[in-house]
Amino acid sequence: MGCLRTGKGPVLVMVHGFLSGLAYWHKQVESFSSHFDVITMDLPGYGGETRQTGPDNVEAFADYILAQLDALGVEQFHLIGHSMGGMIAQEIALKAPQRVQRLVLYGTGPIGRLPGRFETLEESMRKVAEKGTTEAVNYTVKTWFSRGENDPDCVEGIEMGLQVSQQTFINGLKAMANWSAEHRLAQIQAETLVLWADQDKSYMWQQPHTLWRGIRKANLAVVPGSAHNTHLEKSHIFNQIVFDFLSKASANVAGKTVS
């Protein structure tokens, strides 16, 4: 499997989103590995795992992550999920509540059909089925950055997305469209940070608001002037917000302040 593990401290698992890969977290790995045992992995069909076809349901992705953590001997962990990875993270928190210590749901929501998205998932599936992935990858990834293709990370994001097969692309959209945790949010036990950027064109305000109101122990952070990939656009702000949230738990466990 495509997996990177580095650093020392409490385990922090980061789950990437649609058309992405573990490389999308490079600015977080560099920052967090001095305080956490950071694990990132490519989901099936994405990143370094594009030779296989990705599943068409969120539950299968969640089972995959849990199985890989079992193989690594990891029992408890902090968990960050971005976009589709945030849906997977919600499913993991519901499947294995005793294992997830703190949960960060970033640029994501509990409604898989993505109400208010720049276009419906069905429209995206239709375009990819008819024309292939090239056009869809280009216009989709550009919406993830407030400066579009002028953002230096956008080109790399497009190149990564173009490696995803047509069937994996369609399956990913199906996985989201057929999934919801909207009526299960109260079952999430982990203290949670909901993190959203105010220019996100994939997840409208309804999504993070529903997470924030539905999860019993939820905190909310909104980053202004940034889009769906704020962890790349404004990594210093993103990293500080996440570190502050996670380090409180680490300090409680260790009985001392983490600096």
C-alpha positions as CSV (number, residue, x, y, z in Angstrom):
1,M,0.0,0.0,0.0
2,G,1.0,3.6,-0.5
3,C,1.7,4.7,3.1
4,L,4.0,7.2,4.9
5,R,4.6,7.0,8.6
6,T,6.9,9.5,10.3
7,G,7.4,11.3,13.6
8,K,6.9,10.5,17.3
9,G,4.1,11.1,19.7
10,P,0.4,10.3,19.6
11,V,-0.8,8.7,16.4
12,L,-2.3,11.1,13.9
13,V,-4.0,9.6,10.8
14,M,-4.8,11.8,7.8
15,V,-7.2,10.7,5.1
16,H,-7.1,12.5,1.8
17,G,-10.1,13.3,-0.4
18,F,-11.4,12.6,-3.9
19,L,-8.8,12.7,-6.8
20,S,-6.0,13.2,-4.2
21,G,-3.4,11.2,-2.4
22,L,-1.1,11.1,0.6
23,A,1.1,13.7,-1.1
24,Y,-1.6,16.3,-0.6
25,W,-0.7,16.3,3.1
26,H,3.0,17.2,2.6
27,K,2.7,20.6,4.3
28,Q,1.0,18.9,7.3
29,V,3.4,16.0,7.6
30,E,6.3,18.4,7.8
31,S,4.7,20.5,10.5
32,F,3.0,17.8,12.6
33,S,5.7,15.1,12.6
34,S,7.7,16.9,15.3
35,H,4.8,16.3,17.7
36,F,2.8,13.3,16.4
37,D,3.3,9.9,14.9
38,V,1.9,10.9,11.5
39,I,0.3,8.2,9.2
40,T,-0.9,9.1,5.7
41,M,-1.9,6.6,3.1
42,D,-3.3,6.5,-0.4
43,L,-6.8,5.3,-0.7
44,P,-7.4,2.5,-3.2
45,G,-7.5,3.9,-6.7
46,Y,-5.8,7.2,-5.8
47,G,-2.2,8.5,-5.4
48,G,0.2,5.7,-5.6
49,E,-2.6,3.1,-5.8
50,T,-4.1,4.0,-9.1
51,R,-3.5,0.5,-10.6
52,Q,-6.4,-0.7,-8.6
53,T,-10.0,0.5,-8.9
54,G,-11.4,2.4,-6.0
55,P,-14.6,1.2,-4.3
56,D,-18.0,2.7,-4.9
57,N,-19.0,3.1,-1.3
58,V,-17.7,5.1,1.7
59,E,-17.9,2.1,4.1
60,A,-15.4,0.1,2.0
61,F,-12.9,3.0,2.3
62,A,-13.4,3.2,6.0
63,D,-12.9,-0.6,6.4
64,Y,-9.7,-0.3,4.3
65,I,-8.2,2.4,6.6
66,L,-9.1,0.4,9.7
67,A,-7.5,-2.7,8.2
68,Q,-4.3,-0.9,7.4
69,L,-4.1,0.5,10.9
70,D,-4.6,-3.0,12.3
71,A,-1.7,-4.2,10.1
72,L,0.4,-1.3,11.5
73,G,-0.5,-2.3,15.1
74,V,-2.3,1.0,15.7
75,E,-5.2,0.9,18.2
76,Q,-6.0,4.5,19.1
77,F,-5.4,7.6,17.0
78,H,-6.4,11.1,16.2
79,L,-8.1,11.4,12.8
80,I,-8.2,14.1,10.1
81,G,-10.4,13.7,7.0
82,H,-10.6,16.1,4.1
83,S,-13.5,16.2,1.6
84,M,-14.5,12.7,0.7
85,G,-11.9,11.7,3.3
86,G,-14.0,13.5,5.8
87,M,-16.9,11.3,5.0
88,I,-14.6,8.3,5.4
89,A,-13.5,9.7,8.7
90,Q,-17.0,10.1,9.9
91,E,-17.7,6.5,9.0
92,I,-14.5,5.4,10.9
93,A,-15.6,7.3,14.0
94,L,-19.0,5.6,13.8
95,K,-17.6,2.1,13.2
96,A,-14.8,2.3,15.8
97,P,-15.7,5.0,18.3
98,Q,-13.4,3.6,20.9
99,R,-10.4,4.0,18.6
100,V,-10.8,7.6,17.5
101,Q,-9.5,10.0,20.2
102,R,-10.0,13.4,18.5
103,L,-11.6,14.0,15.1
104,V,-11.0,16.8,12.6
105,L,-13.6,17.0,9.8
106,Y,-12.2,19.5,7.3
107,G,-13.8,20.8,4.1
108,T,-16.5,18.1,4.3
109,G,-20.0,17.3,5.4
110,P,-22.5,14.6,6.4
111,I,-24.5,14.9,3.2
112,G,-22.8,12.9,0.4
113,R,-24.8,14.4,-2.4
114,L,-23.1,17.7,-1.8
115,P,-26.0,20.1,-2.0
116,G,-25.0,23.5,-3.6
117,R,-21.9,22.1,-5.3
118,F,-20.8,23.9,-8.4
119,E,-22.5,21.0,-10.3
120,T,-24.4,17.9,-9.3
121,L,-22.5,14.6,-8.8
122,E,-24.7,13.1,-11.5
123,E,-23.7,15.8,-14.0
124,S,-20.0,15.1,-13.2
125,M,-20.6,11.4,-13.6
126,R,-22.3,12.0,-17.0
127,K,-19.4,14.1,-18.3
128,V,-16.8,11.6,-17.2
129,A,-18.7,8.7,-18.7
130,E,-19.0,10.5,-22.0
131,K,-15.7,12.4,-22.3
132,G,-13.3,10.7,-19.9
133,T,-11.6,12.4,-16.9
134,T,-9.3,15.1,-18.4
135,E,-11.8,17.9,-18.6
136,A,-13.5,17.0,-15.4
137,V,-10.3,16.8,-13.4
138,N,-9.2,20.2,-14.7
139,Y,-12.3,22.1,-13.9
140,T,-12.9,20.3,-10.6
141,V,-9.4,20.8,-9.1
142,K,-9.4,24.5,-10.2
143,T,-12.4,25.1,-8.0
144,W,-10.5,23.8,-5.0
145,F,-8.3,26.9,-4.9
146,S,-9.4,30.5,-4.5
147,R,-6.9,31.5,-7.2
148,G,-7.7,28.5,-9.4
149,E,-4.9,27.5,-11.7
150,N,-2.8,30.5,-10.5
151,D,-2.2,28.7,-7.2
152,P,1.2,26.9,-7.4
153,D,-0.3,23.7,-5.9
154,C,-3.1,23.6,-8.4
155,V,-1.0,22.1,-11.2
156,E,0.3,19.3,-9.0
157,G,-3.3,18.6,-7.9
158,I,-4.4,18.4,-11.5
159,E,-1.6,16.0,-12.4
160,M,-2.5,13.8,-9.5
161,G,-6.1,13.8,-10.4
162,L,-5.3,12.8,-14.0
163,Q,-3.8,9.6,-12.8
164,V,-7.1,8.4,-11.4
165,S,-8.9,6.0,-13.8
166,Q,-12.3,6.7,-15.3
167,Q,-14.0,4.0,-13.3
168,T,-12.4,5.0,-10.0
169,F,-13.5,8.6,-10.7
170,I,-17.1,7.5,-11.3
171,N,-17.0,5.1,-8.3
172,G,-15.8,7.9,-6.0
173,L,-18.7,10.1,-7.0
174,K,-21.1,7.2,-6.5
175,A,-19.6,6.5,-3.1
176,M,-20.4,10.1,-2.0
177,A,-23.8,10.2,-3.7
178,N,-25.0,7.1,-1.9
179,W,-23.7,8.0,1.5
180,S,-25.0,10.1,4.4
181,A,-24.3,10.5,8.1
182,E,-26.7,13.3,8.6
183,H,-29.0,11.4,11.0
184,R,-26.1,9.5,12.7
185,L,-24.0,12.5,13.8
186,A,-25.2,12.3,17.5
187,Q,-23.5,8.9,17.6
188,I,-20.1,10.3,17.0
189,Q,-18.4,10.2,20.4
190,A,-15.0,11.8,19.7
191,E,-14.5,15.5,20.4
192,T,-14.5,17.0,17.0
193,L,-13.2,20.1,15.2
194,V,-15.2,21.1,12.1
195,L,-12.9,23.2,9.9
196,W,-14.3,25.0,6.8
197,A,-13.1,27.7,4.4
198,D,-15.6,30.4,3.4
199,Q,-14.9,30.1,-0.3
200,D,-15.3,26.4,-0.5
201,K,-17.4,25.7,-3.7
202,S,-17.7,21.9,-3.0
203,Y,-19.2,22.0,0.5
204,M,-21.6,24.9,1.2
205,W,-22.1,26.3,4.7
206,Q,-25.0,23.9,5.2
207,Q,-22.5,21.0,5.4
208,P,-20.2,22.2,8.2
209,H,-23.1,23.8,10.0
210,T,-24.9,20.4,10.1
211,L,-21.7,18.8,11.4
212,W,-21.2,21.4,14.1
213,R,-24.8,21.3,15.3
214,G,-25.2,17.5,15.0
215,I,-22.1,16.3,16.7
216,R,-22.4,16.6,20.5
217,K,-18.8,17.6,21.2
218,A,-18.1,19.7,18.2
219,N,-15.9,22.9,17.8
220,L,-16.0,25.1,14.7
221,A,-13.3,27.0,12.9
222,V,-13.8,29.1,9.7
223,V,-10.9,30.3,7.6
224,P,-11.6,33.4,5.6
225,G,-10.5,34.1,2.1
226,S,-9.6,30.5,1.2
227,A,-11.2,27.6,-0.7
228,H,-11.6,23.9,-0.5
229,N,-7.8,23.2,-0.2
230,T,-7.1,25.7,2.5
231,H,-4.5,23.2,4.0
232,L,-2.4,24.1,0.9
233,E,-3.5,27.7,0.4
234,K,-3.1,28.8,4.0
235,S,-1.2,25.9,5.5
236,H,0.2,28.0,8.4
237,I,-3.3,29.0,9.6
238,F,-4.7,25.5,9.0
239,N,-1.8,23.8,10.8
240,Q,-2.0,26.1,13.8
241,I,-5.7,25.6,14.2
242,V,-5.4,21.8,14.0
243,F,-2.3,21.6,16.2
244,D,-4.0,23.7,18.9
245,F,-7.0,21.4,18.9
246,L,-5.0,18.1,18.9
247,S,-2.4,19.3,21.4
248,K,-5.0,19.9,24.1
249,A,-5.8,16.2,24.0
250,S,-2.1,15.2,23.9
251,A,-1.5,17.4,26.9
252,N,-4.3,15.8,28.9
253,V,-2.9,12.3,28.2
254,A,0.6,13.2,29.0
255,G,-0.3,15.3,32.0
256,K,1.8,18.3,30.7
257,T,1.6,21.1,28.2
258,V,2.7,20.4,24.7
259,S,4.6,23.3,23.2
